[in-house]
Amino acid sequence: MVDKGENESCCMPMDGGIGSCKVESVISIDDRGQMVIPKSIRDMAKIRAGDKLAVISWEKGGEVCCISLIKVDNLAGMVKGLLGPLMKDILAG
């Protein structure tokens, strides 16, 4: 694993990572803790009414430094893709 500098974000892709990360929008949280995902982003991500989103957080130094939303429909495939090879190695060993 690559050791990150103190000021480097924990959600920056490591060498060999795929995809990209960019700021799409800045939103506010209201006094009830609610936020609105802008329509343009919902359209790009194909998020529709009734969709379920998983909230994923990364910690650095004991504090949450990055939060992501992943459609639950995609989460199972992602977990299988990440854990499948690991479990295969564990079961084979």
N, CA, C and O atoms as a GROMACS GRO file, in nm:
protein
  372
    1MET      N    1   0.084  -0.118   0.000
    1MET     CA    2   0.000   0.000   0.000
    1MET      C    3   0.089   0.124   0.000
    1MET      O    4   0.194   0.126   0.064
    2VAL      N    5   0.046   0.226  -0.072
    2VAL     CA    6   0.122   0.349  -0.083
    2VAL      C    7   0.099   0.433   0.042
    2VAL      O    8  -0.015   0.451   0.084
    3ASP      N    9   0.206   0.484   0.103
    3ASP     CA   10   0.196   0.570   0.220
    3ASP      C   11   0.166   0.711   0.171
    3ASP      O   12   0.242   0.768   0.093
    4LYS      N   13   0.056   0.768   0.218
    4LYS     CA   14   0.014   0.900   0.172
    4LYS      C   15   0.071   1.008   0.263
    4LYS      O   16   0.090   0.987   0.382
    5GLY      N   17   0.096   1.123   0.204
    5GLY     CA   18   0.143   1.237   0.281
    5GLY      C   19   0.035   1.289   0.373
    5GLY      O   20  -0.083   1.260   0.354
    6GLU      N   21   0.074   1.365   0.472
    6GLU     CA   22  -0.020   1.416   0.572
    6GLU      C   23  -0.132   1.500   0.511
    6GLU      O   24  -0.245   1.494   0.559
    7ASN      N   25  -0.104   1.578   0.406
    7ASN     CA   26  -0.204   1.666   0.347
    7ASN      C   27  -0.275   1.606   0.227
    7ASN      O   28  -0.358   1.672   0.166
    8GLU      N   29  -0.244   1.483   0.193
    8GLU     CA   30  -0.304   1.420   0.077
    8GLU      C   31  -0.438   1.359   0.114
    8GLU      O   32  -0.452   1.298   0.220
    9SER      N   33  -0.538   1.375   0.027
    9SER     CA   34  -0.671   1.321   0.052
    9SER      C   35  -0.669   1.170   0.054
    9SER      O   36  -0.594   1.107  -0.021
   10CYS      N   37  -0.752   1.111   0.138
   10CYS     CA   38  -0.759   0.965   0.143
   10CYS      C   39  -0.838   0.908   0.027
   10CYS      O   40  -0.836   0.787   0.007
   11CYS      N   41  -0.908   0.989  -0.051
   11CYS     CA   42  -0.983   0.934  -0.163
   11CYS      C   43  -0.913   0.954  -0.296
   11CYS      O   44  -0.971   0.929  -0.402
   12MET      N   45  -0.789   0.999  -0.292
   12MET     CA   46  -0.712   1.012  -0.416
   12MET      C   47  -0.679   0.873  -0.467
   12MET      O   48  -0.637   0.788  -0.388
   13PRO      N   49  -0.696   0.848  -0.599
   13PRO     CA   50  -0.662   0.715  -0.649
   13PRO      C   51  -0.514   0.686  -0.634
   13PRO      O   52  -0.430   0.774  -0.653
   14MET      N   53  -0.483   0.560  -0.599
   14MET     CA   54  -0.345   0.518  -0.589
   14MET      C   55  -0.294   0.486  -0.728
   14MET      O   56  -0.373   0.473  -0.822
   15ASP      N   57  -0.163   0.472  -0.743
   15ASP     CA   58  -0.104   0.436  -0.872
   15ASP      C   59  -0.173   0.311  -0.924
   15ASP      O   60  -0.194   0.215  -0.850
   16GLY      N   61  -0.208   0.314  -1.052
   16GLY     CA   62  -0.274   0.200  -1.112
   16GLY      C   63  -0.424   0.201  -1.092
   16GLY      O   64  -0.494   0.111  -1.140
   17GLY      N   65  -0.477   0.303  -1.022
   17GLY     CA   66  -0.620   0.311  -1.001
   17GLY      C   67  -0.694   0.341  -1.130
   17GLY      O   68  -0.635   0.390  -1.226
   18ILE      N   69  -0.821   0.311  -1.131
   18ILE     CA   70  -0.901   0.339  -1.250
   18ILE      C   71  -1.003   0.445  -1.218
   18ILE      O   72  -1.034   0.469  -1.101
   19GLY      N   73  -1.054   0.509  -1.320
   19GLY     CA   74  -1.156   0.610  -1.301
   19GLY      C   75  -1.096   0.744  -1.264
   19GLY      O   76  -0.974   0.763  -1.265
   20SER      N   77  -1.185   0.835  -1.232
   20SER     CA   78  -1.140   0.968  -1.196
   20SER      C   79  -1.230   1.024  -1.087
   20SER      O   80  -1.342   0.977  -1.067
   21CYS      N   81  -1.180   1.123  -1.020
   21CYS     CA   82  -1.253   1.186  -0.911
   21CYS      C   83  -1.255   1.336  -0.940
   21CYS      O   84  -1.151   1.394  -0.968
   22LYS      N   85  -1.373   1.399  -0.933
   22LYS     CA   86  -1.382   1.542  -0.954
   22LYS      C   87  -1.497   1.600  -0.873
   22LYS      O   88  -1.590   1.528  -0.838
   23VAL      N   89  -1.489   1.727  -0.845
   23VAL     CA   90  -1.595   1.795  -0.773
   23VAL      C   91  -1.705   1.827  -0.874
   23VAL      O   92  -1.685   1.905  -0.967
   24GLU      N   93  -1.821   1.766  -0.854
   24GLU     CA   94  -1.935   1.788  -0.943
   24GLU      C   95  -2.020   1.906  -0.897
   24GLU      O   96  -2.078   1.977  -0.978
   25SER      N   97  -2.027   1.924  -0.766
   25SER     CA   98  -2.117   2.025  -0.711
   25SER      C   99  -2.081   2.047  -0.565
   25SER      O  100  -2.020   1.961  -0.501
   26VAL      N  101  -2.119   2.160  -0.512
   26VAL     CA  102  -2.108   2.187  -0.369
   26VAL      C  103  -2.251   2.202  -0.319
   26VAL      O  104  -2.327   2.283  -0.371
   27ILE      N  105  -2.286   2.123  -0.217
   27ILE     CA  106  -2.422   2.125  -0.165
   27ILE      C  107  -2.419   2.161  -0.017
   27ILE      O  108  -2.315   2.155   0.048
   28SER      N  109  -2.534   2.198   0.035
   28SER     CA  110  -2.546   2.234   0.176
   28SER      C  111  -2.630   2.131   0.249
   28SER      O  112  -2.715   2.064   0.189
   29ILE      N  113  -2.606   2.118   0.376
   29ILE     CA  114  -2.685   2.032   0.464
   29ILE      C  115  -2.777   2.123   0.544
   29ILE      O  116  -2.731   2.220   0.605
   30ASP      N  117  -2.908   2.092   0.545
   30ASP     CA  118  -2.999   2.179   0.619
   30ASP      C  119  -2.998   2.144   0.767
   30ASP      O  120  -2.928   2.053   0.810
   31ASP      N  121  -3.077   2.218   0.845
   31ASP     CA  122  -3.076   2.200   0.991
   31ASP      C  123  -3.132   2.064   1.034
   31ASP      O  124  -3.118   2.027   1.151
   32ARG      N  125  -3.196   1.991   0.944
   32ARG     CA  126  -3.244   1.856   0.974
   32ARG      C  127  -3.147   1.750   0.924
   32ARG      O  128  -3.176   1.630   0.933
   33GLY      N  129  -3.031   1.792   0.871
   33GLY     CA  130  -2.931   1.698   0.823
   33GLY      C  131  -2.958   1.646   0.683
   33GLY      O  132  -2.897   1.547   0.641
   34GLN      N  133  -3.047   1.710   0.611
   34GLN     CA  134  -3.082   1.665   0.477
   34GLN      C  135  -3.005   1.743   0.371
   34GLN      O  136  -2.964   1.857   0.394
   35MET      N  137  -2.986   1.679   0.255
   35MET     CA  138  -2.921   1.744   0.144
   35MET      C  139  -2.994   1.707   0.016
   35MET      O  140  -3.069   1.609   0.013
   36VAL      N  141  -2.972   1.784  -0.088
   36VAL     CA  142  -3.033   1.757  -0.218
   36VAL      C  143  -2.921   1.730  -0.316
   36VAL      O  144  -2.827   1.809  -0.329
   37ILE      N  145  -2.931   1.616  -0.386
   37ILE     CA  146  -2.836   1.586  -0.494
   37ILE      C  147  -2.891   1.657  -0.617
   37ILE      O  148  -3.004   1.630  -0.658
   38PRO      N  149  -2.814   1.747  -0.677
   38PRO     CA  150  -2.864   1.824  -0.792
   38PRO      C  151  -2.913   1.732  -0.905
   38PRO      O  152  -2.858   1.624  -0.928
   39LYS      N  153  -3.016   1.779  -0.975
   39LYS     CA  154  -3.077   1.701  -1.083
   39LYS      C  155  -2.976   1.660  -1.188
   39LYS      O  156  -2.980   1.547  -1.237
   40SER      N  157  -2.885   1.749  -1.224
   40SER     CA  158  -2.786   1.716  -1.328
   40SER      C  159  -2.701   1.595  -1.286
   40SER      O  160  -2.668   1.511  -1.370
   41ILE      N  161  -2.667   1.587  -1.158
   41ILE     CA  162  -2.588   1.474  -1.109
   41ILE      C  163  -2.673   1.348  -1.102
   41ILE      O  164  -2.627   1.240  -1.138
   42ARG      N  165  -2.799   1.362  -1.055
   42ARG     CA  166  -2.888   1.246  -1.052
   42ARG      C  167  -2.907   1.191  -1.193
   42ARG      O  168  -2.910   1.069  -1.212
   43ASP      N  169  -2.920   1.279  -1.291
   43ASP     CA  170  -2.935   1.234  -1.430
   43ASP      C  171  -2.810   1.162  -1.479
   43ASP      O  172  -2.820   1.055  -1.540
   44MET      N  173  -2.691   1.219  -1.453
   44MET     CA  174  -2.566   1.156  -1.497
   44MET      C  175  -2.548   1.018  -1.433
   44MET      O  176  -2.502   0.925  -1.498
   45ALA      N  177  -2.586   1.007  -1.305
   45ALA     CA  178  -2.567   0.881  -1.231
   45ALA      C  179  -2.687   0.788  -1.245
   45ALA      O  180  -2.688   0.678  -1.189
   46LYS      N  181  -2.788   0.832  -1.320
   46LYS     CA  182  -2.912   0.753  -1.339
   46LYS      C  183  -2.974   0.715  -1.205
   46LYS      O  184  -3.018   0.602  -1.185
   47ILE      N  185  -2.978   0.812  -1.113
   47ILE     CA  186  -3.041   0.793  -0.982
   47ILE      C  187  -3.186   0.837  -0.997
   47ILE      O  188  -3.214   0.950  -1.037
   48ARG      N  189  -3.277   0.747  -0.965
   48ARG     CA  190  -3.421   0.772  -0.980
   48ARG      C  191  -3.489   0.764  -0.844
   48ARG      O  192  -3.433   0.709  -0.748
   49ALA      N  193  -3.609   0.819  -0.836
   49ALA     CA  194  -3.688   0.812  -0.712
   49ALA      C  195  -3.702   0.666  -0.671
   49ALA      O  196  -3.734   0.581  -0.754
   50GLY      N  197  -3.679   0.637  -0.546
   50GLY     CA  198  -3.690   0.501  -0.493
   50GLY      C  199  -3.559   0.424  -0.493
   50GLY      O  200  -3.549   0.321  -0.427
   51ASP      N  201  -3.457   0.473  -0.566
   51ASP     CA  202  -3.327   0.406  -0.565
   51ASP      C  203  -3.269   0.412  -0.424
   51ASP      O  204  -3.292   0.508  -0.350
   52LYS      N  205  -3.194   0.310  -0.387
   52LYS     CA  206  -3.125   0.306  -0.258
   52LYS      C  207  -2.978   0.335  -0.284
   52LYS      O  208  -2.918   0.284  -0.379
   53LEU      N  209  -2.920   0.418  -0.197
   53LEU     CA  210  -2.778   0.453  -0.205
   53LEU      C  211  -2.709   0.410  -0.077
   53LEU      O  212  -2.760   0.434   0.033
   54ALA      N  213  -2.593   0.348  -0.090
   54ALA     CA  214  -2.512   0.313   0.026
   54ALA      C  215  -2.416   0.429   0.052
   54ALA      O  216  -2.358   0.484  -0.042
   55VAL      N  217  -2.401   0.466   0.177
   55VAL     CA  218  -2.307   0.571   0.216
   55VAL      C  219  -2.178   0.503   0.259
   55VAL      O  220  -2.176   0.425   0.354
   56ILE      N  221  -2.070   0.531   0.187
   56ILE     CA  222  -1.940   0.471   0.213
   56ILE      C  223  -1.847   0.580   0.266
   56ILE      O  224  -1.840   0.688   0.209
   57SER      N  225  -1.777   0.552   0.375
   57SER     CA  226  -1.687   0.653   0.431
   57SER      C  227  -1.546   0.597   0.443
   57SER      O  228  -1.527   0.477   0.463
   58TRP      N  229  -1.449   0.686   0.431
   58TRP     CA  230  -1.308   0.652   0.451
   58TRP      C  231  -1.259   0.733   0.569
   58TRP      O  232  -1.293   0.851   0.584
   59GLU      N  233  -1.178   0.670   0.652
   59GLU     CA  234  -1.121   0.738   0.768
   59GLU      C  235  -0.972   0.758   0.749
   59GLU      O  236  -0.904   0.676   0.687
   60LYS      N  237  -0.925   0.867   0.802
   60LYS     CA  238  -0.782   0.897   0.807
   60LYS      C  239  -0.756   0.966   0.940
   60LYS      O  240  -0.818   1.068   0.970
   61GLY      N  241  -0.666   0.912   1.018
   61GLY     CA  242  -0.635   0.972   1.148
   61GLY      C  243  -0.754   0.974   1.242
   61GLY      O  244  -0.765   1.064   1.325
   62GLY      N  245  -0.843   0.875   1.232
   62GLY     CA  246  -0.957   0.866   1.322
   62GLY      C  247  -1.074   0.954   1.286
   62GLY      O  248  -1.173   0.959   1.359
   63GLU      N  249  -1.066   1.026   1.172
   63GLU     CA  250  -1.176   1.112   1.128
   63GLU      C  251  -1.219   1.072   0.988
   63GLU      O  252  -1.137   1.031   0.906
   64VAL      N  253  -1.349   1.084   0.961
   64VAL     CA  254  -1.398   1.059   0.827
   64VAL      C  255  -1.352   1.173   0.738
   64VAL      O  256  -1.379   1.290   0.766
   65CYS      N  257  -1.282   1.139   0.630
   65CYS     CA  258  -1.228   1.243   0.543
   65CYS      C  259  -1.294   1.241   0.405
   65CYS      O  260  -1.277   1.336   0.328
   66CYS      N  261  -1.368   1.135   0.373
   66CYS     CA  262  -1.429   1.126   0.241
   66CYS      C  263  -1.555   1.042   0.252
   66CYS      O  264  -1.556   0.938   0.319
   67ILE      N  265  -1.662   1.086   0.187
   67ILE     CA  266  -1.789   1.014   0.185
   67ILE      C  267  -1.830   0.996   0.040
   67ILE      O  268  -1.824   1.090  -0.039
   68SER      N  269  -1.872   0.874   0.005
   68SER     CA  270  -1.920   0.845  -0.130
   68SER      C  271  -2.058   0.783  -0.122
   68SER      O  272  -2.094   0.721  -0.022
   69LEU      N  273  -2.134   0.800  -0.229
   69LEU     CA  274  -2.263   0.735  -0.242
   69LEU      C  275  -2.253   0.635  -0.356
   69LEU      O  276  -2.204   0.668  -0.464
   70ILE      N  277  -2.298   0.511  -0.333
   70ILE     CA  278  -2.295   0.408  -0.435
   70ILE      C  279  -2.435   0.347  -0.443
   70ILE      O  280  -2.495   0.314  -0.341
   71LYS      N  281  -2.486   0.334  -0.565
   71LYS     CA  282  -2.616   0.270  -0.581
   71LYS      C  283  -2.606   0.128  -0.528
   71LYS      O  284  -2.515   0.054  -0.564
   72VAL      N  285  -2.702   0.090  -0.443
   72VAL     CA  286  -2.702  -0.041  -0.381
   72VAL      C  287  -2.703  -0.151  -0.488
   72VAL      O  288  -2.643  -0.257  -0.469
   73ASP      N  289  -2.770  -0.126  -0.599
   73ASP     CA  290  -2.774  -0.225  -0.708
   73ASP      C  291  -2.633  -0.257  -0.758
   73ASP      O  292  -2.609  -0.368  -0.805
   74ASN      N  293  -2.541  -0.162  -0.749
   74ASN     CA  294  -2.403  -0.182  -0.795
   74ASN      C  295  -2.311  -0.234  -0.686
   74ASN      O  296  -2.202  -0.285  -0.715
   75LEU      N  297  -2.353  -0.221  -0.561
   75LEU     CA  298  -2.266  -0.254  -0.448
   75LEU      C  299  -2.230  -0.403  -0.443
   75LEU      O  300  -2.115  -0.437  -0.418
   76ALA      N  301  -2.327  -0.490  -0.466
   76ALA     CA  302  -2.301  -0.634  -0.458
   76ALA      C  303  -2.194  -0.675  -0.558
   76ALA      O  304  -2.104  -0.753  -0.525
   77GLY      N  305  -2.202  -0.624  -0.679
   77GLY     CA  306  -2.101  -0.657  -0.781
   77GLY      C  307  -1.964  -0.605  -0.744
   77GLY      O  308  -1.863  -0.672  -0.768
   78MET      N  309  -1.959  -0.485  -0.684
   78MET     CA  310  -1.832  -0.428  -0.643
   78MET      C  311  -1.768  -0.510  -0.531
   78MET      O  312  -1.648  -0.538  -0.534
   79VAL      N  313  -1.849  -0.548  -0.434
   79VAL     CA  314  -1.798  -0.627  -0.322
   79VAL      C  315  -1.750  -0.763  -0.373
   79VAL      O  316  -1.644  -0.810  -0.333
   80LYS      N  317  -1.828  -0.824  -0.459
   80LYS     CA  318  -1.789  -0.954  -0.515
   80LYS      C  319  -1.658  -0.941  -0.592
   80LYS      O  320  -1.571  -1.027  -0.582
   81GLY      N  321  -1.644  -0.833  -0.670
   81GLY     CA  322  -1.521  -0.812  -0.747
   81GLY      C  323  -1.400  -0.790  -0.658
   81GLY      O  324  -1.289  -0.832  -0.692
   82LEU      N  325  -1.420  -0.724  -0.544
   82LEU     CA  326  -1.309  -0.698  -0.452
   82LEU      C  327  -1.277  -0.818  -0.364
   82LEU      O  328  -1.160  -0.852  -0.345
   83LEU      N  329  -1.381  -0.880  -0.310
   83LEU     CA  330  -1.360  -0.988  -0.214
   83LEU      C  331  -1.349  -1.126  -0.278
   83LEU      O  332  -1.290  -1.217  -0.220
   84GLY      N  333  -1.405  -1.142  -0.398
   84GLY     CA  334  -1.403  -1.272  -0.464
   84GLY      C  335  -1.262  -1.329  -0.478
   84GLY      O  336  -1.238  -1.441  -0.434
   85PRO      N  337  -1.170  -1.255  -0.540
   85PRO     CA  338  -1.033  -1.307  -0.553
   85PRO      C  339  -0.967  -1.334  -0.417
   85PRO      O  340  -0.894  -1.432  -0.403
   86LEU      N  341  -0.992  -1.249  -0.319
   86LEU     CA  342  -0.935  -1.267  -0.186
   86LEU      C  343  -0.988  -1.397  -0.124
   86LEU      O  344  -0.910  -1.476  -0.070
   87MET      N  345  -1.118  -1.417  -0.131
   87MET     CA  346  -1.177  -1.538  -0.074
   87MET      C  347  -1.127  -1.663  -0.148
   87MET      O  348  -1.105  -1.767  -0.086
   88LYS      N  349  -1.110  -1.651  -0.278
   88LYS     CA  350  -1.059  -1.764  -0.357
   88LYS      C  351  -0.919  -1.803  -0.309
   88LYS      O  352  -0.889  -1.922  -0.294
   89ASP      N  353  -0.834  -1.702  -0.284
   89ASP     CA  354  -0.699  -1.728  -0.233
   89ASP      C  355  -0.702  -1.791  -0.094
   89ASP      O  356  -0.625  -1.882  -0.064
   90ILE      N  357  -0.793  -1.741  -0.008
   90ILE     CA  358  -0.802  -1.793   0.128
   90ILE      C  359  -0.848  -1.937   0.126
   90ILE      O  360  -0.792  -2.020   0.198
   91LEU      N  361  -0.948  -1.968   0.045
   91LEU     CA  362  -1.001  -2.104   0.039
   91LEU      C  363  -0.902  -2.200  -0.026
   91LEU      O  364  -0.898  -2.318   0.008
   92ALA      N  365  -0.821  -2.149  -0.120
   92ALA     CA  366  -0.723  -2.234  -0.186
   92ALA      C  367  -0.602  -2.261  -0.096
   92ALA      O  368  -0.534  -2.363  -0.109
   93GLY      N  369  -0.576  -2.168  -0.002
   93GLY     CA  370  -0.456  -2.180   0.083
   93GLY      C  371  -0.481  -2.266   0.197
   93GLY      O  372  -0.392  -2.288   0.279
   0.00000   0.00000   0.00000
